[in-house]
Amino acid sequence: MAPTVAADSTLPRFAVSSAARAWAKEHQIAQRRPGKAALMLVATAAWYAALVALGEAIDAWWGWAIAWVGLVAVMMRIDAIHHEGVHRSLFENRAGNDVVATVTGALEGFHAPIYRCFHLAHHALTRKSSDPSDPEDFYDEMITSPMQVGPITLPARMSYVAGNLLGGITFAVQLAIDAVATMFGRPPGYVRTASLDRYVRRWGLLPFALWGAAIAGAVATGHVGELLRWWVVPMLLFLAGPYTFFALSEHYGAAHDGQMVESTGSVETNAVYRWITLDGNYHLAHHVFPNASWWWLRAADRQLQSDTTLHHDGYLAFHRQVWADMGSTTRSKTTAAPNR
């Protein structure tokens, strides 16, 4: 198996057991199937187009709402494709992966080239609090704890709701800002190598060009309403909730500065979610085998379950437990206050 981070990165690498590596080598889980990947891309595009056609055919607010529910699921698939492209797990050809990653990243509102730098650093530095540290910056702890906003302290549960609603949008905005800063010679800390810096400079204008072309084309042809209905609204609905909701479990509850395999968890969920997200719920398997093809993640995760305690029986069950824990913490603090 290839190392966790890309060949163009000098970030630290974590240790993987020889047994895990032997299993992966035996099953050739990093082998690419370009035909399978291409078919999945075509099917996803057709799925998107069919939902737009449905919404246009009904041409009423309730028809749009029905289409939006489906399009949020499509955005989840697009996010999964973007992630596969970032890891160059779709095709043997590097440029093909990078093009797919850039286009799908733009569709979901992310600047893919800078996201790639962020994501590779996260893989190499999972839950590290020392310098260099995990660029995710323990956001899971931030949005499940009381938050200070000026003179106001938001309770943990209010912070959780706000974090789920705003987390994806603020992340997308920050990526765009970081991309511009990198192109002007002031990269963020997670762009740690000259090669990654060059990568952002090489590809960095393309997402902005795609966004600009979409807006300019809609204005020129009088289809601004359609652009808003069938791209902007589904994108914002995805970022404002599902993005953070499904990501929160990935490292929640893990100690700082531990071994990666002990700091990453997976979620058992239904077949529909697994199909939509290309088995994205098997996050432990992905971290251990980051260049594995998506159809191997479920089997790989089975090999690793004994290596982590971060294994959850469903997303709703996970969030119910988080909600209960936040309530227990608040009650404990309230009860303890008079004794200070």
FIVEXFI-137773 format. One line per 4 residues: number of its first residue (from 1); for each residue x, y, z of C-alpha. Coordinates in pm, whole numbers, padded with zeros to 5 digits. Layout:
NUM> X/Y/Z  ...
REM end
This chain:
1> 00000/00000/00000  00107/00356/-00068  00173/00590/00225  -00111/00784/00380
5> -00008/01116/00234  00070/01190/-00127  00415/01156/-00275  00431/01535/-00304
9> 00403/01580/00073  00666/01554/00347  00413/01538/00628  00453/01267/00894
13> 00318/00918/00828  00155/00689/01079  00237/00324/01136  00008/00055/00996
17> 00032/-00301/01124  00201/-00557/00903  -00112/-00775/00918  -00327/-00492/00784
21> -00080/-00419/00507  -00061/-00789/00417  -00440/-00814/00393  -00457/-00507/00171
25> -00181/-00636/-00054  -00341/-00979/-00086  -00673/-00831/-00196  -00520/-00552/-00409
29> -00761/-00302/-00263  -00588/-00007/-00431  -00648/-00147/-00779  -00839/00096/-01000
33> -01135/00013/-01222  -01172/00309/-01459  -01483/00162/-01620  -01658/00125/-01285
37> -01560/00479/-01185  -01673/00625/-01519  -02008/00444/-01499  -02061/00578/-01148
41> -01989/00933/-01269  -02233/00902/-01559  -02501/00755/-01332  -02455/01041/-01085
45> -02488/01301/-01360  -02804/01129/-01488  -02945/01119/-01134  -02885/01494/-01099
49> -03043/01568/-01439  -03347/01351/-01367  -03422/01537/-01044  -03388/01874/-01216
53> -03623/01755/-01490  -03871/01638/-01226  -03867/01974/-01051  -03906/02162/-01378
57> -04192/01937/-01489  -04389/01994/-01168  -04295/02366/-01172  -04438/02446/-00830
61> -04281/02508/-00492  -04375/02163/-00364  -04220/02002/-00671  -03903/02198/-00613
65> -03899/02079/-00251  -03928/01716/-00361  -03643/01767/-00608  -03431/01943/-00345
69> -03452/01644/-00110  -03314/01425/-00386  -03056/01682/-00490  -02917/01702/-00136
73> -02856/01328/-00165  -02687/01392/-00501  -02469/01655/-00333  -02368/01392/-00080
77> -02265/01167/-00369  -02080/01457/-00533  -01897/01517/-00205  -01796/01149/-00202
81> -01672/01170/-00562  -01476/01484/-00479  -01315/01299/-00189  -01220/01005/-00411
85> -01069/01244/-00665  -00869/01421/-00395  -00712/01086/-00304  -00674/01003/-00675
89> -00869/00683/-00618  -01089/00691/-00930  -00843/00651/-01217  -00480/00560/-01270
93> -00428/00892/-01446  -00344/01172/-01202  -00485/01451/-01418  -00817/01270/-01458
97> -00857/01248/-01082  -00761/01612/-01039  -01013/01731/-01300  -01294/01529/-01143
101> -01199/01654/-00796  -01191/02017/-00909  -01526/02004/-01089  -01712/01811/-00820
105> -01556/02023/-00548  -01682/02336/-00723  -02030/02183/-00752  -02051/02134/-00375
109> -01901/02478/-00307  -01545/02377/-00218  -01218/02498/-00368  -01082/02150/-00440
113> -00708/02225/-00484  -00675/02390/-00143  -00908/02130/00009  -00668/01860/-00111
117> -00387/02021/00088  -00612/02051/00393  -00729/01692/00367  -00386/01537/00318
121> -00261/01727/00621  -00558/01600/00823  -00476/01242/00726  -00113/01278/00826
125> -00183/01468/01148  -00509/01316/01271  -00590/01455/01619  -00241/01599/01664
129> -00239/01908/01886  00135/01984/01869  00298/02175/01586  00227/02076/01313
133> -00130/02010/01422  -00441/01863/01264  -00596/02139/01047  -00944/02021/01151
137> -00856/02193/01479  -01081/01970/01691  -01398/02131/01555  -01599/01839/01699
141> -01507/01955/02049  -01576/02318/01966  -01932/02266/01845  -02028/02035/02132
145> -01905/02272/02405  -02029/02611/02530  -01919/02884/02289  -01831/03243/02371
149> -01978/03493/02122  -01882/03839/02241  -02034/03887/02586  -02273/03592/02537
153> -02198/03230/02624  -02394/02988/02408  -02487/02660/02579  -02333/02347/02432
157> -02656/02238/02264  -02701/02577/02097  -02339/02563/01984  -02407/02216/01841
161> -02709/02335/01642  -02524/02639/01511  -02219/02431/01425  -02422/02181/01226
165> -02608/02453/01037  -02310/02678/00965  -02010/02445/00971  -02012/02346/00605
169> -02074/02700/00479  -01803/02860/00692  -01560/02585/00588  -01632/02649/00219
173> -01573/03023/00265  -01249/02964/00457  -01118/02733/00184  -01180/03001/-00079
177> -01000/03260/00135  -00706/03023/00191  -00685/02951/-00182  -00661/03321/-00267
181> -00402/03372/00008  -00194/03083/-00130  -00202/03222/-00483  -00079/03554/-00342
185> 00210/03388/-00162  00061/03360/00187  -00047/02995/00221  -00209/02860/00539
189> -00008/02632/00766  -00148/02313/00616  00012/02390/00278  00344/02267/00409
193> 00545/02181/00099  00656/02361/-00214  00493/02097/-00434  00152/02143/-00269
197> 00191/02518/-00300  00261/02475/-00672  -00039/02245/-00701  -00271/02515/-00567
201> -00116/02776/-00794  -00153/02544/-01096  -00516/02449/-01034  -00627/02733/-00808
205> -00799/02953/-01065  -01013/02674/-01211  -01279/02661/-00934  -01322/03038/-00950
209> -01344/03016/-01329  -01613/02746/-01304  -01816/02949/-01056  -01775/03265/-01263
213> -01869/03090/-01587  -02183/02940/-01432  -02298/03276/-01300  -02209/03466/-01618
217> -02381/03205/-01835  -02696/03217/-01624  -02709/03596/-01637  -02642/03610/-02011
221> -02911/03353/-02094  -03169/03467/-01841  -03153/03148/-01634  -03053/03292/-01297
225> -03362/03141/-01135  -03276/02796/-01263  -02917/02830/-01144  -03036/02923/-00797
229> -03299/02647/-00782  -03097/02359/-00919  -02745/02434/-00800  -02716/02704/-00534
233> -03011/02597/-00318  -02921/02224/-00314  -02557/02312/-00245  -02649/02537/00049
237> -02897/02284/00186  -02621/02023/00179  -02363/02245/00345  -02611/02376/00604
241> -02661/02055/00795  -02582/01721/00630  -02215/01799/00569  -02127/01850/00936
245> -02394/01613/01068  -02242/01313/00894  -01879/01417/00950  -01899/01476/01326
249> -01867/01108/01419  -01538/01056/01234  -01308/01147/01525  -01549/01249/01799
253> -01440/01143/02146  -01083/01059/02044  -00794/01171/02262  -00539/01420/02134
257> -00203/01300/02006  -00289/00931/02010  -00237/00676/01735  -00444/00747/01426
261> -00608/00404/01432  -00732/00478/01786  -00853/00825/01686  -01080/00738/01394
265> -01417/00570/01395  -01675/00419/01161  -02054/00410/01163  -02278/00115/01083
269> -02564/00241/00869  -02810/00138/00601  -02739/00032/00244  -02895/00346/00093
273> -02656/00577/00277  -02361/00353/00188  -02461/00362/-00179  -02503/00740/-00184
277> -02170/00812/-00013  -01959/00535/-00167  -01923/00365/00171  -01805/00688/00330
281> -01927/00572/00670  -01627/00337/00697  -01395/00617/00797  -01146/00407/00991
285> -01082/00189/00687  -01036/00499/00476  -00778/00646/00713  -00581/00323/00733
289> -00608/00257/00357  -00653/00608/00211  -00582/00501/-00146  -00820/00203/-00137
293> -01099/00191/-00392  -01433/00267/-00232  -01584/-00078/-00293  -01322/-00232/-00060
297> -01387/-00006/00240  -01655/-00221/00403  -01442/-00535/00398  -01138/-00338/00513
301> -01332/-00192/00803  -01422/-00542/00919  -01050/-00616/00945  -00995/-00317/01173
305> -01290/-00309/01413  -01088/-00450/01702  -00836/-00167/01668  -01071/00114/01773
309> -01343/00183/02029  -01489/00456/01807  -01753/00247/01635  -02111/00373/01626
313> -02439/00195/01552  -02600/00452/01325  -02579/00828/01280  -02903/00904/01464
317> -02795/00692/01761  -02460/00871/01763  -02619/01217/01763  -02875/01120/02028
321> -02585/01019/02251  -02398/01343/02179  -02712/01543/02261  -02761/01352/02585
325> -02396/01399/02680  -02421/01775/02626  -02728/01786/02851  -02554/01583/03121
329> -02251/01812/03107  -02469/02121/03140  -02661/01977/03437  -02336/01875/03607
333> -02193/02225/03573  -02517/02384/03697  -02531/02156/04000  -02164/02212/04084
337> -02174/02591/04056  -02299/02673/04413  -02011/02476/04566  -01743/02694/04412
REM end
